[in-house]
Amino acid sequence: MGKPRLDNAPVVLPTPDVRTTATYYRDVLGFKVIEHLEAPEPFAAAYRDKVELVFVQIMSGRFEPNRVRYGSGDDVYIDPDSVAGVDDVYDELMAAGAKVVRGPEIVSYGSYEFVVEDVDGRWVCFGRVADRRFFKGAFD
């Protein structure tokens, strides 16, 4: 028997209002949402293709996106299945009314990507590696 493979790494996103966040991801970003609001710690799971996001209700403190709290960083990075897919997703999200922070471009580390801001102020990046020399050994 071989070494087990890791299959998924759901992103857990604290949010001030699970339902509002989940609704945005369903209506604007095209995810299927399953709510678990009756749970002791209310949450919703959002699915699109192989991507899984989990929105959990903040119980204390306040939410701040990475760029506010830490001064940098997207909150979520999602890879379409191809570089051309980045443009397809961009067109889809534009038509759905997503708030675009940065349009599609090749960035300094060789990815072709764009960024939208979600209802909570998170930056969600959609991108795909376009120039593999920046990720030497990662695709072997």
N, C-alpha and C positions, 0 to 999 in steps of 0.2 A: 504494500500500500504506500502510495506516494505522500509527500508532504501536503497537508490540506491547503487549499487556496482560500484567500479571503474573498468574499463575494460582494460585500456592500459596506458602506460607511455612511449611514444616514447623518445628515447635518442637523444638529439640534440648535434651534434658534429661539431664545427667550423673547417673549413679546408682551407688550402691555395689554393686548386684547386678542386672544387666540382667534376668535371668530372673524374679526376685521382683517387680520393678517391672512388667514386661510381663504377668505373670500377674495381678497386681492390676487393671491396666487392662483386661484381657480379661474377667476373672470378675466384677468389681464395676462398672466403668464402661462395659462393653459394646463394647469395641474388638476388631477383628480384629487379631491379632498375627502378624507374620512375623519369626522369629528369624534372626539372622546371627551366631551365637555362635562360628563357626569362623573368622571374619574376623580379620585381624591386630589390629584394634581392635574387639572384640566390640560388637554393637549389636542392637537390635530395633526394628522399625518397627510402629507401631500406627495403625490406620485406623478411622474411624467417619464415615460420610457423606463430607463434604469436609474433615474434620479429619485431619491427619497429625502424629503425634508420633514422635520418634526418641529412643530411650533408648540412651545410650552409657556404656560401662563406665568408671568413674573409674580412671585409671592412677596418679595421684598426688594428694596432698592428701586432703581429706575433703569430703563433700557437706554443705551447709547450705542449707535453704530460704531464699528471699529475706527473709522476715520475721526470720529469725535472723541472717543475714549482714548485711543492710542495714537492718533495723529496720522495713521496710514492703514492701508489694507482694505480690500473688499471684504464683505461679510460672507459672500457665497461666490464660488467660481464653478460654473457649469460648462462642460465640454459638449458641444454638438458633435455628431459622429464624423464630421469632415470640415475642412476649412470653408468649403462652399456652403455648408450648413449654417455657418455663422450668419451669412447674409440672409438665408431663408428665415432663420429665427428672428433676426432683426426686423425683417419686413413684417412678419407675423405680429411681433410685439408692438411695432409702430401702429399697425392697423387696429390693435386692441387698446391703444391709448396709453401705453407704457411711457413713463417719464424717462427720457434718455439723458444720461449724464455725459456720456462720451460715445460718439458714433463709431462705427467699425473702422479699425486701423491696425496696422502692425505696430506693436509696441517694442520697447527697447530690448526685451528678452525673447523676441521672436514669435510671439503669439499674435494671431489675428483675432481681435476681440472688440466688444462694446460693453457698455455698462448702463444699467437702468437703476433707478432708485425706487424701492418698494414703498408701501404705504407707511412703514415705520421709519423710513429714512435710511434703510440698509442699502448698500450698493451691491447689486447682483451682477456679476460679470459673466458674459457668455463668450467663450473663446476656444480656440484650437491652436495647437502648436503649428506654425507655418514654417519655421526655420529650426530644424532639430539640432543644429550645432550648439545652441544654448543649453541643451538638455542631454549632453554627451553621456551615453551609457544608460539613459532612462528607458529607452525603447528596445533594448537588447533582449 
